[in-house]
Amino acid sequence: MRPPGSQAVLFSARKTTLRHRHRPLHAEAGGYHPRGLADHLAYVRVVLETVMWPSPQQEESMTETVERPAPRAVPARSAPVALLATSGGVAAFVSAALIWVCRLWEPGVQYVSQLGATAMPTAPLFNTALLLLAIAAVLVDRSLVVRGGGYRVGWPIATTLLVCGLCFGVASVVTCSPGCPIPFTEGALPQDLIHISFAVLGFVLAIVAMGQVAAIRRRPWMRAASVITLVAVGVTSFTGAMIALFRGDTVLGGNLEFTAATLAIAWFGVFGLQVAADERRSRSVGTPRAAG
């Protein structure tokens, strides 16, 4: 609010200021020279009025400047997320391909783990494929840790993938004995218990990761793919386990186990590529990573 009686003085002062607006104010530069005390006081008053009682246009401009939200920058990545996720996806697909190469090499083998048993000609290649699967799980895990933002259901999906990868890593190093006998049966060795325990646990954690991804509303197609793969892997693996437990058709049981393993490994590959695609998309549009 302006003090009373200031309108006439302000009008006169503004007229004086307008005449000298585009001239320098320093005397030594040939600037504004007041003609008298009244002009000088009027000029000072205009300056004070402008600072202390800004016009509505000035106030609106200042308000817009203060209230305008600053653009949110995309956080810098400490590691190449897309490269990690893509490498993990490709490694998973290569692992599945190597396992089927071993399967075609030894068509008489009924169960997956038998391909890596001691003294089997396919053991080096199969255990390499299993180790590659472990690396794939850890690479996708690292990409999720660096990326963050929404890949969490109950607990981080990255944690599930990390433990899953470690389990497959142990199973690739500690192989089963010839024939891969069931633990605690005749001819079974301690290494059979270690190998089968870690292999089964890794497989179960892969199913858990599928369930976590299926609960995320990030990509509808990935959610649907996870649900379908989860059901298919669960049904085939359970049926194969029951056939093996009750000494049924080993050929059918073996085929079901290979099918379940292939689906699970392929899911790792697809999920890794989906994470890489999400990362590239977010970087291209320059937006922060969205939560699931």
N, C-alpha and C positions, 0 to 999 in steps of 0.2 A: 504494500500500500504506500502511495506517494504522500509526502507531507503536504498540508493545505497551502494553497497559494503558489505552488510550484509550476503550474501549467504555463503561465505567461512567460516566466523566465526560461523554462525548458524549451518552449517554442522558439524564443529568440536565440537561445544557445544553439539549438539544432540547426537553425538557419546559418548561424555563423560557422558551425562545424562543417556543414555541407559545402560551403564555399571553399574550405581548405582540406577536404577529405583526402584528396589525391596529392597533396603537397607534403613534403617531409616536415617533421615537427622540430627538427634541430635548427637552431638559429644560424649556426655556422654553415649550414647547407642551404641557406636561403629559405627557411621554412616559415611556419606560421608565426606572425608577430601580432599580438593583441593590440588594439588601438587604445585600450584604456582598461582601467580596473574592472569595469562592468563586464567587458568582453572576456577578460581573463577568468573572472569568477563564473561566468556562464559556461565557458569551455570546461572548466573543472567540474562543474555541476553535471554537464552532459556525460562526462566520463564516469562519475559516480553513479548517475542514474542508470547508465548502461550496465554497470557491474552489479549494483545492488538491486535494481528493479528491471530485470530483462523483459523485453517485449514477449507477448504470447508466442510469436514465431520462434524467438530464441529459446524460450523455455521448452517448446515442443521439440526443437532440434536437439537440445541437451538431453531431454528425456529419452528420445529415441536412441541417442548415442549410448546412454548409460544402460538402457534396458535391453539393447540388442544383444542376444546371446552370442558368445564367441564360438566360432566353428570348432567342433571336436575333431582333433586330429587322430588318425589311426595310430595306435601304439606301435612303436618300432619292434620288429621281431628280432629276438636274439638268436634265432636260427631259421634256416629256410624251411618253413612249415610245409609248403607245397612239395618241396623236394623230398623231405622225410616221408610224407604220406604216400607220395607216388612211388618212391623206392620200396616202401613196405607193401603196397598193393602189387607191384610187379613181382617182388620176391615171393609173395604168396602164390601167385599164378604159376611161377616157375617151379615152386615146390610141388604143387599139384601135378604138373606135367611130369616131373621126375618120378613121382610115385607111380604114375601110370606107365612110365617107361619100365620101371622095375616089375610092375604087374604083368606087362606083356613079355618081359624077359623070363619070368618064372610063372607061367599061367597055372601051374599046379598048386601054388601057395594059396591057402584059403583065407588067411587073416592078415591084416595090414602089418602088424608088428613082426610077423614071421619073416618079412622081407629084410628086416634089419638084424635078424638073429645071428648069433655067432656062427662062423663058417659058411654063411650063405654068400653066394657070389654077388648077390644084389645088396649086401649089407653096406658097403662103402657109399654107394649111390643113394640108397634109401636113407641112411643116417644123415647124409649131407642134405637131403631134401627136408628131413625133420628139423635139422638145425636151421635151415633156411626159413622154415615156417616160424621158428622161434625168433629169428632176427626180424622177420616181417611184423610179428606182433609187437616187438619192442620198438621198431621204427614208427609204427602207427601210434603207439603209446606216447613216444616222445613228441610227435607232431601235435597230439592233443594237449599235452602238458604245456607246450610253448604257445599254442593257439588259445587254449582256454575257451571260455564263453559258451556254456550251455551243454557240453557233453558230460552230463552228470545226472544219474538217476539213482538216488539212494547214496551212492558214493561215486567217485569219478570213474568213468569208463576206462580211462587210462590206467587206473590201478588194476582193473580186471585184466586188461590186455598185458600189462607188465608181468603179473603173476602167471598168467597163461603162457606167455613166452618163456619164462623161466622154467616152467614145468616141461614144456616141449624140449627145451635145451638139455635138461637133465636126462630126459628119455632118449635123446639122440646120442648121449655119451654112454649111459648105462644101458646096454642092449640086453635083450632076453637071451636065454640059452637056446640051443637048437630045438626047434619045434615050439618054442614059446609055451611051455606048459603052464596051466593055471596055478597060481601060488597056492602053497600048502597041499598040493597033490603030489603023487609019486613022481620023482624025478625033477621036481621044481627046485630051483636054487634061489638064494637071496636076491640075486640080480633080477630074477623074474618079478619078484615082488616090487622091487624098486622101479623097474621099468614100467610095469603095467600100472602101478599106482600113480606115477607122475604122468603117464600118457593119458590115463582116464581122467585125472584131475584137470589136465590141460584141456581135454575135450569138453569136460563139463563147464569150465570157465569160458570156453568159446561160446557155448550155448547161453551162458549167463550174459555175456557181452551182447549177443544177439537180442536177448530180451530187453536189455537196457536201451539199445538203439531203437528197438521197436516202440519203446515208450516215449521217444523224443519226437516232437512235432516239427522237426526241422525240415525234412524232405519227405513228402508223402510216399514217393516211390521207394525210397530207402526203407521207410518204415514198413511198407507192404512186403518188400523183399526180405526184410529181417523176420517178419512174422512167418512168411511162407517157408523160408529156410529153417527157422527154428522148429516148426512143426514137422517138416520133412526129415530133418536130422534126428529129432527126438523119436519119431516113429520108426525110422529105419534102424537106428542104433539100438533101440530097445528090442525090436524084433530080432535083430541079429544076436544080441546078447542072450535072449531067451532060447534061441535055437542052439547056441553054443552051450548054454548051461544044461539043457536037457538032451544033449547029444543028438540033435536033429540033423537036418540036411545041411552039411557043412558048406556045400557049394553055394546054396542060397544064402546062408548066413554070411559067408565071406563076401559075396557080391553086395549084400546090404551094407556090410561094414565099409567096403570101399566106396560105395555110393554116399554114405553119411560123411565119411572123411573128405571126399571130394567137395561136397556141398559146403561143409564148414570152412575148408581152406579157400574155396572160391568166395565165400562171404567176406573173409578177411581182405581179399584182393579188391572186391567191389567197395567195401567200406573205406579202405585206404584211398582209393581213387576219388570217392565222394568227398572225403575230408580235403583232399588237394583241390578239388573243384570249388568247394566252398571258400577256401582260402584265396584262390585266384579271383573269384567273383568279388569278395569283399575288398581286395586290394585294388581291383579295377575301378570300382565305384567310389573308393576312398571313404568307406563307412566303417565304424567300429564293428567288431564282431558281435553278432546278436546272440542272445541267450536262446536256449532251446525252448 
